[in-house]
Amino acid sequence: MLFSSVIKEFKLLLRDLHGLAVLFVMPILFVLIMSAALSDSQENPLRDAKIVLAGSADSRLDENLFAALEGEGLNVRFVETHRLSAFQAALQRGETDLLLFNPNSEETPLDKERPLRLWLSPDTDRARLLAIKGMVEKHYTAERLNLYLDGSEVKLKGKSPLVREVEKEANRQLDDKFAGINAYLEREAWQETYLNHGGKEVVRPNSVQHSVPAWLIFGMFFIMIPLSNVMAMERQTNTITRLRMARVPAGKLIAAKLIPYFLINQLQFAGMLALGRWVLPKLGMPALQLSGCLGVYAMLAAAVSLAALGYGLLVSVVARSTEHAVVLGGGGIIIMAALGGIMVPTYVMPDIMQTVAQFSPMGWALSGFQTLLLRQAGLEQILPVLGRLAAFGLLTLTAAAAVYRGQLKKQVRF
């Protein structure tokens, strides 16, 4: 009896190809994508960061710092201080990632030390920034203290009273130097300046401004699940046949489906913004800070919704069952999220993966939201993103409509 029951379960499993796909195919694809995306992250995640170090060519401190950063494999360029403004403009255009300036020299007393100046874009990834700052601060502190202690060694032989007096004075001076070093290590090491797209200084972006858009986009694309359930139910209950017999045009049927789900997407958008703005601060987290015109955000949300609905409708009409739709649609969403920087920042990906990521609609949407939220840009700067999302949505909706019309003709003939 047990053997027969086991055989029966195996037969049922073999008939459920969609379930087997969930168990085997999707994990394999996900592992391959994530492994490829993270393949370079342990080698040198900062190697592609474009860093400009501004300083004096006559400064040993700047020269040593530049050599140390080059030795770490960083993509760093040294420029003279008088070119600071030119490279601030380059930073706004996205031609460089970080602009670093050392206002000190080896002759600057430790108690007069000024923080290192850092100019960067508001959409700079926080983890990447912390890694770069840690590396720069490590080398700068080492070079600064080496030059400060240069010549402090005292080598004397003999134990005459004069020698002992010289040693005592040298030790006192060293104690003073070490006291100065302790105070130096406790100083504020950085002065960060964030420049938006227009070159104006803006406040430091918080973690919520990075995370809310990513998961908002992820959630909006999952509109595919209820949409596919409704489509499958219509086929199973013959509702689609009755609608066609009532001579309802296919275009109106599609529009009737899309309008409610479009409104749900907009409610998702408004709800996530409200969560970030009012709920998260109650939980001790930073508040989501919107900049610019709300109408531009609404346009981007509409474009994301169009892309999500196009994808969802195409999956819904192609899938033969709810299970098929979940495997095909849900798996596709996870893959787009992994490729588009939702789960893994694109900067840690190898070059080939970064190229592939440019074809992910979720990556386009995330780029658009970050441009608005972090760089404080306007409609003109996100027009390419809106165009790509709209084109993807219209293309998938057109394909879905063609398949849907074919299904209607096959099910009902007049």
C-alpha positions, 0 to 999 in steps of 0.5 A, spaced: 500 500 500 505 504 501 509 503 495 503 504 491 501 511 494 509 513 493 508 511 486 502 515 485 505 521 488 511 521 483 506 520 477 502 526 480 509 530 481 511 528 474 504 531 471 505 538 475 511 540 470 510 547 473 511 545 480 517 542 478 519 548 475 518 552 481 523 547 485 528 546 480 529 551 474 527 557 478 532 556 483 538 554 478 536 561 474 536 565 480 543 562 483 546 563 476 544 570 475 546 572 483 552 568 482 554 572 476 552 579 479 556 578 485 562 575 481 566 581 482 564 583 488 570 580 492 575 582 488 575 589 488 568 592 488 571 599 488 575 598 482 570 602 477 569 608 481 571 614 478 575 618 483 578 625 482 583 627 487 585 635 487 591 637 490 598 640 490 603 637 485 608 640 490 605 636 496 608 630 499 602 628 502 598 629 496 603 625 492 603 619 497 596 619 498 595 618 490 600 613 490 597 609 495 590 609 492 593 607 485 596 601 489 589 599 491 587 599 484 582 604 484 581 608 478 583 615 481 586 621 477 590 627 480 588 634 478 591 641 480 587 645 486 585 650 481 581 645 477 576 644 482 570 648 479 571 644 472 571 637 476 565 639 480 561 640 473 564 634 471 561 631 477 554 634 475 554 631 468 556 624 471 563 624 468 566 622 475 563 619 482 567 622 487 571 629 488 576 629 493 580 635 496 585 635 501 586 642 504 592 640 508 599 639 507 605 636 511 606 643 514 599 644 517 599 643 525 595 637 527 591 641 531 589 646 525 588 640 521 581 641 517 577 635 514 578 632 507 573 635 502 568 630 498 564 632 493 559 627 490 552 626 487 546 624 492 545 618 488 552 615 490 551 608 493 552 608 501 555 602 502 560 604 496 561 611 499 563 608 506 568 603 503 571 608 499 572 613 505 574 608 509 580 606 504 582 613 503 582 615 510 586 609 512 591 611 507 591 619 508 592 618 516 598 613 515 601 618 510 599 624 515 602 621 521 608 618 517 610 625 515 608 628 522 613 623 525 619 624 520 625 625 524 622 624 531 627 618 532 633 620 537 639 615 537 644 616 542 649 612 545 652 613 552 649 615 559 653 621 560 648 627 564 648 630 557 645 624 554 640 623 559 638 630 559 637 630 551 633 623 552 628 626 557 627 632 552 626 627 546 621 623 550 617 629 552 617 632 545 614 625 543 609 625 549 607 631 546 606 629 539 603 622 541 598 627 545 597 631 539 596 624 535 590 622 539 587 629 539 588 628 531 584 621 531 578 624 534 577 629 529 571 630 524 575 627 518 570 629 512 566 634 510 561 632 505 558 636 500 552 633 495 551 636 489 544 635 485 543 635 478 543 643 477 549 644 481 546 646 488 548 643 495 543 639 498 542 635 504 545 628 505 540 623 502 538 618 507 537 610 507 529 610 506 530 614 499 534 608 496 530 603 499 523 605 498 523 606 490 526 599 489 521 595 493 515 600 490 517 598 483 518 590 485 511 591 488 508 594 482 510 589 478 507 583 482 500 586 480 501 580 475 499 575 480 491 578 481 491 579 474 493 572 472 488 569 477 482 573 474 484 571 467 485 564 469 478 564 473 475 567 466 477 561 462 475 556 467 468 559 468 467 560 461 466 568 463 470 570 457 465 566 452 459 569 455 462 576 454 464 574 447 457 572 445 455 579 448 459 582 442 464 586 447 470 588 443 476 585 445 479 592 446 474 594 451 475 587 455 482 589 456 481 596 458 476 594 463 481 589 466 487 594 466 483 600 469 482 597 476 489 595 476 492 601 474 488 605 480 491 599 484 498 601 482 497 608 483 494 606 490 501 602 491 505 608 489 501 613 494 501 608 500 509 607 499 510 614 499 505 615 505 509 609 509 516 612 508 513 619 509 509 618 516 510 611 518 517 610 518 519 616 522 514 613 528 519 607 528 525 611 529 527 611 521 529 617 517 523 620 513 522 619 505 523 626 503 521 628 496 524 633 492 521 637 486 514 636 483 509 631 485 506 631 478 513 628 475 513 623 480 506 621 478 508 621 471 513 616 473 509 612 477 504 611 471 509 609 466 512 604 471 504 601 472 504 601 464 510 597 464 508 592 469 501 591 467 503 590 460 508 584 462 502 582 467 497 581 461 502 578 457 503 573 462 496 572 463 494 571 456 500 566 455 499 562 461 495 556 461 493 556 468 494 560 475 500 555 477 503 557 470 502 564 471 506 564 477 512 560 475 512 564 468 510 571 471 513 571 478 520 568 476 520 573 471 519 579 476 525 576 480 529 575 474 528 582 472 529 585 479 536 581 480 538 584 473 535 591 474 539 593 481 533 592 486 536 586 489 544 587 488 547 594 486 549 594 479 556 597 481 558 591 484 556 587 477 561 585 472 561 589 466 557 584 462 552 583 467 551 591 467 550 591 460 545 586 461 542 590 467 540 596 462 535 591 459 531 590 465 525 595 466 525 595 473 532 598 472 529 603 468 524 605 473 529 605 479 534 609 475 528 614 474 526 614 481 533 615 484 534 621 479 528 624 482 529 623 489 537 623 490 539 628 484 533 632 485 532 632 477 526 634 473 522 631 468 527 633 462 532 628 465 527 622 466 524 623 459 529 617 456 526 613 462 519 614 461 520 613 454 523 606 455 518 604 460 512 606 456 515 603 449 516 596 453 508 597 456 505 598 449 509 593 446 507 588 451 500 590 451 500 590 444 502 583 444 497 581 449 492 584 445 493 580 439 494 573 443 487 575 447 483 576 440 486 570 438 483 566 444 477 569 443 476 567 436 478 560 438 473 559 443 467 563 440 465 562 433 459 566 430 
